[in-house]
């Protein structure tokens, strides 16, 4: 996993497999992901106008598309 890779949650995260995001950084061994799927866009429209970035463990993510 590298910055710029498109990721989603793995199959062990039931109900979250349709969430997609881009790796924007690292926090030790954890991954900083900016989520950009339609669910996040709907949530942001209601809550805030900022970007949703969360720290995730790489064991629960799958790379969908690499930047290389």
C-alpha positions, 0 to 999 in steps of 0.5 A: 500500500502506498499513498494514492492507492484506491482502497476498500474495506475487506470482506471481514468488514461486513456491510462496508465493502462498498466504501472506497477511499484513497490513501493520503498518508500513514500514521505509524503502521496505520493508514490514513484514508480519505473516503470518497464513496457516495455514502460519505458524500451524503453524510458530509452534506448533512454533517460538515463541509470537510473531508472525511479522513480516518485512520485504518489498520491495513489488515482490514483494507484491500487495494482496488487500484495502485498508483504505480 
